[in-house]
């Protein structure tokens, strides 16, 4: 076999007749599902600080010296 024959056979085997968009749609669908799942995880942390405000207030009353501590409160 010559190099030209091998290249010709490889080119014939590489020919592809089909809808590339339909074949690659699954990649976009998987990315979309992952994006939605991560969005739901992010949304689940919404308003978490207010869910425990009673505990935070009770702790602040029990520890008045700790009420001044925190980020940016010197």
Backbone as CSV, one residue per row, in Angstrom:
resi,resn,N_x,N_y,N_z,CA_x,CA_y,CA_z,C_x,C_y,C_z
1,UNK,0.838,-1.178,0.000,0.000,0.000,0.000,0.879,1.237,0.000
2,UNK,0.492,2.163,-0.798,1.235,3.414,-0.836,0.600,4.416,0.115
3,UNK,1.322,5.476,0.340,0.823,6.520,1.225,-0.451,7.144,0.658
4,UNK,-0.530,7.282,-0.640,-1.716,7.874,-1.269,-2.932,6.981,-1.055
5,UNK,-2.745,5.676,-1.121,-3.854,4.748,-0.917,-4.345,4.828,0.534
6,UNK,-3.422,4.891,1.460,-3.791,4.973,2.882,-4.550,6.268,3.159
7,UNK,-4.076,7.372,2.586,-4.748,8.652,2.790,-6.134,8.621,2.171
8,UNK,-6.274,8.017,1.003,-7.573,7.930,0.342,-8.539,7.086,1.164
9,UNK,-8.087,5.957,1.677,-8.950,5.111,2.498,-9.333,5.817,3.805
10,UNK,-8.410,6.541,4.384,-8.707,7.260,5.609,-9.720,8.372,5.358
11,UNK,-9.599,9.030,4.220,-10.530,10.102,3.890,-11.931,9.550,3.647
12,UNK,-12.011,8.388,3.026,-13.316,7.769,2.795,-13.958,7.356,4.120
13,UNK,-13.142,6.876,5.028,-13.665,6.479,6.328,-14.042,7.669,7.192
14,UNK,-13.422,8.809,6.940,-13.689,9.993,7.745,-14.917,10.760,7.257
15,UNK,-15.380,10.430,6.055,-16.574,11.117,5.565,-17.735,10.830,6.489
16,UNK,-18.471,11.881,6.753,-19.564,11.732,7.702,-20.762,12.481,7.154
17,UNK,-21.828,11.764,6.966,-23.044,12.375,6.458,-24.080,12.282,7.559
18,UNK,-24.392,13.406,8.137,-25.375,13.427,9.206,-25.525,14.827,9.747
19,UNK,-26.365,14.942,10.705,-26.634,16.222,11.313,-25.748,16.368,12.546
20,UNK,-24.730,17.198,12.437,-23.785,17.363,13.533,-24.475,17.998,14.733
21,UNK,-25.399,18.905,14.485,-26.098,19.554,15.595,-26.892,18.544,16.408
22,UNK,-27.538,17.609,15.753,-28.320,16.603,16.469,-27.416,15.667,17.265
23,UNK,-26.224,15.411,16.743,-25.313,14.501,17.434,-24.653,15.157,18.632
24,UNK,-24.472,16.462,18.603,-23.805,17.149,19.697,-24.793,17.833,20.639
25,UNK,-26.061,17.688,20.411,-27.085,18.291,21.260,-26.979,17.800,22.698
26,UNK,-26.578,16.569,22.892,-26.515,15.989,24.227,-25.525,16.739,25.116
27,UNK,-24.444,17.277,24.534,-23.477,18.027,25.327,-24.116,19.298,25.900
28,UNK,-24.870,19.982,25.074,-25.573,21.172,25.543,-26.635,20.826,26.569
29,UNK,-27.331,19.723,26.370,-28.369,19.304,27.317,-27.757,18.958,28.673
30,UNK,-26.633,18.274,28.660,-25.953,17.924,29.911,-25.471,19.195,30.614
31,UNK,-24.893,20.118,29.874,-24.432,21.374,30.473,-25.609,22.152,31.058
32,UNK,-26.746,22.162,30.373,-27.926,22.862,30.863,-28.431,22.240,32.157
33,UNK,-28.470,20.916,32.222,-28.935,20.234,33.434,-27.996,20.524,34.604
34,UNK,-26.708,20.516,34.353,-25.741,20.823,35.408,-25.911,22.270,35.874
35,UNK,-26.114,23.191,34.933,-26.313,24.592,35.278,-27.555,24.777,36.143
36,UNK,-28.633,24.111,35.789,-29.869,24.201,36.573,-29.659,23.612,37.965
37,UNK,-28.973,22.476,38.054,-28.728,21.851,39.355,-27.893,22.769,40.252
38,UNK,-26.852,23.379,39.701,-26.032,24.293,40.493,-26.818,25.542,40.878
39,UNK,-27.705,25.983,40.014,-28.566,27.113,40.354,-29.499,26.784,41.503
40,UNK,-30.024,25.578,41.521,-30.895,25.167,42.618,-30.133,25.059,43.931
41,UNK,-28.903,24.589,43.869,-28.079,24.525,45.078,-27.824,25.935,45.597
42,UNK,-27.504,26.848,44.698,-27.278,28.237,45.104,-28.546,28.843,45.684
43,UNK,-29.664,28.583,45.073,-30.935,29.120,45.539,-31.318,28.567,46.907
44,UNK,-30.879,27.355,47.216,-31.229,26.761,48.498,-30.570,27.483,49.669
45,UNK,-29.506,28.243,49.418,-28.832,28.998,50.472,-29.391,30.407,50.622
46,UNK,-30.442,30.707,49.920,-31.044,32.026,49.976,-31.688,32.255,51.346
47,UNK,-31.418,33.391,51.938,-32.040,33.828,53.190,-31.671,32.936,54.387
48,UNK,-30.524,32.293,54.351,-30.123,31.406,55.439,-29.876,32.186,56.721
49,UNK,-29.320,33.370,56.623,-29.020,34.155,57.826,-30.297,34.496,58.582
50,UNK,-31.373,34.770,57.892,-32.618,35.123,58.566,-33.324,33.911,59.170
51,UNK,-33.010,32.745,58.714,-33.628,31.541,59.284,-33.180,31.324,60.721
52,UNK,-31.986,31.804,61.042,-31.422,31.567,62.368,-31.246,32.866,63.134
53,UNK,-32.041,33.861,62.842,-31.867,35.151,63.504,-32.161,35.062,64.995
54,UNK,-33.069,34.190,65.419,-33.376,34.052,66.840,-32.155,33.531,67.596
55,UNK,-31.468,32.577,67.007,-30.273,32.036,67.653,-29.189,33.104,67.742
56,UNK,-29.046,33.901,66.694,-28.028,34.947,66.688,-28.338,36.000,67.738
57,UNK,-29.610,36.370,67.872,-29.995,37.348,68.881,-29.784,36.800,70.292
58,UNK,-30.131,35.536,70.493,-29.946,34.924,71.806,-28.466,34.846,72.159
59,UNK,-27.624,34.536,71.205,-26.187,34.461,71.445,-25.639,35.851,71.763
60,UNK,-26.123,36.870,71.021,-25.651,38.234,71.255,-26.035,38.718,72.652
61,UNK,-27.215,38.319,73.135,-27.634,38.712,74.484,-26.809,37.986,75.538
62,UNK,-26.495,36.725,75.298,-25.735,35.928,76.258,-24.258,36.315,76.278
63,UNK,-23.746,36.833,75.178,-22.329,37.185,75.073,-22.215,38.633,74.582
64,UNK,-22.421,39.602,75.435,-22.398,41.000,74.979,-21.029,41.453,74.468
65,UNK,-19.941,40.850,74.973,-18.625,41.218,74.495,-18.364,40.709,73.076
66,UNK,-19.009,39.637,72.678,-18.822,39.074,71.346,-19.620,39.826,70.290
67,UNK,-20.546,40.680,70.717,-21.358,41.417,69.755,-20.517,42.411,68.967
68,UNK,-19.417,42.889,69.532,-18.568,43.845,68.851,-17.566,43.170,67.925
69,UNK,-17.348,41.889,68.092,-16.380,41.166,67.281,-16.980,40.874,65.916
70,UNK,-16.116,40.655,64.974,-16.573,40.311,63.631,-15.736,41.032,62.589
71,UNK,-16.150,40.938,61.379,-15.408,41.528,60.272,-15.645,43.031,60.232
72,UNK,-14.582,43.789,60.353,-14.659,45.222,60.225,-15.166,45.953,61.443
73,UNK,-15.417,45.279,62.549,-15.906,45.920,63.752,-14.802,45.905,64.808
74,UNK,-13.961,46.929,64.802,-12.851,46.979,65.769,-13.138,48.009,66.807
